[in-house]
Amino acid sequence: MNLAGVSHGRRAGFVRFAVVCCIASLLSACGGKASNDTFSLSTSPVVEGRNSTNKQILVPEPTALKALDSEQVVIRLSKSEIQYLAASQWSDRLPKMVQAKLVQAFENTGKVGGVGKPGEGLAIDYQIISEIRSFEIATEGADTAVVEIFAKILNDRNGSVRSQQSFRATVPVRGSGNAAFVAALDAAFADVSAEIVSWTLKSI
């Protein structure tokens, strides 16, 4: 619009109107439906056995390669090629989600003196240091969820490693669509997290 022949007052009014329209447009876009399906890990594994301890455990955020250190769901096409699941994402970075669910798994057992994340002020006895090595859908052959986490128990008092082990689970994908892929990953992680918690309780 040409504002050359418009009075100062009317010109200011047009500018204010344009700004309001831009803001309304931005708010409308922000309030629109998200383009990606967003998923979380819902695992709450049952840990069998009578092992219990009054020790307090720290669970730092796991490490992971950049391909896994994101909100993207990984699809492995071959040993050297990966893609990300279209129109889907995790609700947070994968390592942060795994950390939160491991803390929850330890809490749900009722068999530890305390468990928490760095910065929560616990008097720590042991740390569970972990690395996410696989958290993906393998597509060679039948579609299969693969979750592998390497964990070690670190004595926080003297820095020695009490024990270390790799935990791996595979679950076939049943059904189709993004939800089926994520459900299989969720089930595989439930198996792995239950094994990590049970192993920790037996080791400390």
C-alpha positions as CSV (number, residue, x, y, z in Angstrom):
1,M,0.0,0.0,0.0
2,N,1.3,3.5,-0.9
3,L,1.2,5.7,2.2
4,A,2.7,8.8,0.6
5,G,-0.5,10.8,0.5
6,V,-1.8,9.7,3.9
7,S,-1.7,11.9,6.9
8,H,0.6,11.2,9.8
9,G,-2.2,10.0,12.1
10,R,-3.8,7.8,9.5
11,R,-0.3,6.4,8.5
12,A,0.4,5.5,12.1
13,G,-3.0,3.8,12.3
14,F,-2.2,1.7,9.2
15,V,1.2,0.7,10.8
16,R,-0.5,-0.3,14.1
17,F,-3.1,-2.4,12.1
18,A,-0.3,-4.1,10.2
19,V,1.6,-5.0,13.3
20,V,-1.6,-6.4,14.9
21,C,-2.3,-8.5,11.8
22,C,1.3,-9.9,11.9
23,I,1.0,-10.8,15.6
24,A,-2.4,-12.5,15.1
25,S,-0.9,-14.4,12.2
26,L,2.0,-15.6,14.3
27,L,-0.3,-16.6,17.2
28,S,-2.5,-18.5,14.8
29,A,0.4,-20.4,13.4
30,C,1.7,-21.2,16.9
31,G,-1.7,-22.5,18.0
32,G,-2.0,-24.8,15.0
33,K,-1.7,-28.5,15.2
34,A,1.8,-29.9,15.5
35,S,3.1,-31.5,12.3
36,N,4.8,-34.4,14.2
37,D,3.4,-37.1,16.4
38,T,5.1,-36.8,19.8
39,F,5.9,-39.9,21.9
40,S,7.3,-40.6,25.3
41,L,8.6,-43.7,27.1
42,S,5.9,-45.2,29.3
43,T,8.0,-48.0,30.8
44,S,7.6,-48.8,34.5
45,P,9.4,-52.2,34.8
46,V,8.7,-54.7,37.5
47,V,11.9,-55.9,39.2
48,E,11.6,-59.2,40.9
49,G,13.6,-60.5,43.8
50,R,14.2,-59.4,47.4
51,N,17.4,-57.5,46.9
52,S,17.3,-54.1,48.7
53,T,19.8,-51.6,50.0
54,N,19.9,-48.4,51.9
55,K,22.5,-47.1,49.5
56,Q,21.8,-43.9,47.5
57,I,22.2,-43.9,43.8
58,L,22.9,-41.1,41.3
59,V,21.8,-41.5,37.7
60,P,23.6,-39.1,35.4
61,E,22.3,-38.5,31.9
62,P,23.5,-41.3,29.6
63,T,26.0,-40.5,26.8
64,A,25.1,-41.3,23.2
65,L,26.4,-40.6,19.6
66,K,24.9,-37.6,18.0
67,A,22.5,-39.7,15.9
68,L,20.8,-40.8,19.1
69,D,21.3,-37.6,21.1
70,S,18.2,-35.9,19.8
71,E,14.4,-36.0,19.7
72,Q,14.4,-38.1,16.5
73,V,13.3,-41.8,16.3
74,V,16.1,-43.7,14.5
75,I,15.4,-46.2,11.7
76,R,18.4,-48.3,10.8
77,L,18.3,-49.3,7.1
78,S,21.7,-51.1,7.2
79,K,24.8,-51.3,9.3
80,S,26.0,-48.0,7.8
81,E,22.8,-46.1,7.0
82,I,20.1,-44.6,9.2
83,Q,17.1,-42.4,8.7
84,Y,14.6,-40.8,11.1
85,L,11.0,-41.8,11.4
86,A,8.9,-39.4,9.4
87,A,6.4,-37.1,11.1
88,S,7.3,-38.3,14.6
89,Q,9.6,-37.3,17.5
90,W,10.3,-38.1,21.1
91,S,9.0,-35.6,23.7
92,D,12.5,-34.7,24.7
93,R,16.1,-35.7,23.9
94,L,16.4,-39.4,24.1
95,P,19.3,-39.5,26.7
96,K,17.2,-37.2,29.0
97,M,14.2,-39.4,28.7
98,V,16.2,-42.6,29.4
99,Q,17.7,-40.9,32.5
100,A,14.3,-39.9,33.8
101,K,12.9,-43.4,33.3
102,L,15.8,-45.1,34.9
103,V,15.4,-42.9,38.0
104,Q,11.7,-43.8,38.0
105,A,12.4,-47.5,37.7
106,F,14.7,-47.4,40.7
107,E,12.1,-45.4,42.7
108,N,9.3,-47.8,41.9
109,T,11.2,-50.7,43.4
110,G,11.1,-49.2,46.9
111,K,14.4,-51.1,47.4
112,V,16.9,-48.2,47.5
113,G,17.7,-45.6,50.1
114,G,17.4,-42.9,47.5
115,V,17.9,-42.2,43.9
116,G,18.2,-38.9,41.9
117,K,19.8,-36.9,39.2
118,P,22.9,-34.6,39.6
119,G,22.2,-31.4,41.5
120,E,19.5,-32.9,43.8
121,G,21.8,-32.9,46.9
122,L,21.9,-36.6,47.7
123,A,24.7,-38.1,49.7
124,I,25.7,-40.5,46.9
125,D,27.1,-44.0,47.4
126,Y,27.0,-45.2,43.7
127,Q,26.6,-43.7,40.3
128,I,25.0,-45.6,37.4
129,I,27.1,-44.5,34.4
130,S,25.5,-45.5,31.1
131,E,25.9,-45.2,27.3
132,I,23.0,-45.6,24.8
133,R,24.5,-47.8,22.1
134,S,21.3,-48.7,20.2
135,F,17.8,-47.3,20.3
136,E,16.4,-47.9,16.9
137,I,14.2,-49.9,14.5
138,A,16.2,-52.3,12.5
139,T,14.7,-52.9,9.1
140,E,16.9,-55.7,7.7
141,G,14.6,-58.7,7.7
142,A,11.5,-58.2,9.9
143,D,11.2,-54.8,11.5
144,T,12.6,-55.1,15.0
145,A,13.2,-52.7,17.9
146,V,16.7,-52.8,19.2
147,V,17.8,-51.2,22.5
148,E,21.3,-51.6,23.9
149,I,22.6,-49.7,26.9
150,F,26.1,-50.2,28.4
151,A,26.1,-49.5,32.2
152,K,28.7,-49.5,34.9
153,I,28.3,-49.0,38.7
154,L,30.8,-46.5,40.0
155,N,31.6,-46.3,43.7
156,D,31.2,-42.6,44.4
157,R,33.3,-42.8,47.6
158,N,36.6,-44.1,46.0
159,G,36.0,-43.8,42.2
160,S,36.3,-47.6,41.6
161,V,34.1,-49.5,39.1
162,R,32.0,-52.1,41.0
163,S,30.7,-53.8,38.0
164,Q,29.9,-53.2,34.3
165,Q,27.8,-54.9,31.7
166,S,26.0,-54.4,28.4
167,F,22.2,-54.9,28.3
168,R,20.4,-55.6,25.0
169,A,16.8,-56.4,24.1
170,T,15.0,-56.9,20.8
171,V,11.2,-56.8,20.2
172,P,9.5,-57.4,16.9
173,V,7.3,-54.6,15.6
174,R,3.7,-55.7,15.6
175,G,1.3,-53.7,13.4
176,S,2.1,-50.7,11.2
177,G,2.6,-47.0,11.6
178,N,4.6,-44.8,13.9
179,A,2.8,-45.9,17.0
180,A,3.7,-49.5,16.3
181,F,7.4,-48.7,16.0
182,V,7.5,-46.7,19.2
183,A,5.5,-49.4,21.1
184,A,8.2,-51.9,20.2
185,L,11.0,-49.5,21.3
186,D,9.1,-48.9,24.5
187,A,8.9,-52.6,25.2
188,A,12.5,-53.2,24.5
189,F,13.6,-50.4,26.8
190,A,11.3,-51.8,29.5
191,D,13.3,-55.1,29.4
192,V,16.7,-53.3,29.4
193,S,15.8,-50.9,32.2
194,A,14.4,-53.8,34.4
195,E,17.7,-55.7,33.9
196,I,19.8,-52.7,34.8
197,V,17.9,-52.1,38.0
198,S,17.9,-55.8,39.0
199,W,21.6,-56.1,38.2
200,T,22.4,-52.9,40.2
201,L,20.5,-54.1,43.3
202,K,22.4,-57.4,43.2
203,S,25.7,-55.7,42.7
204,I,25.7,-53.1,45.5
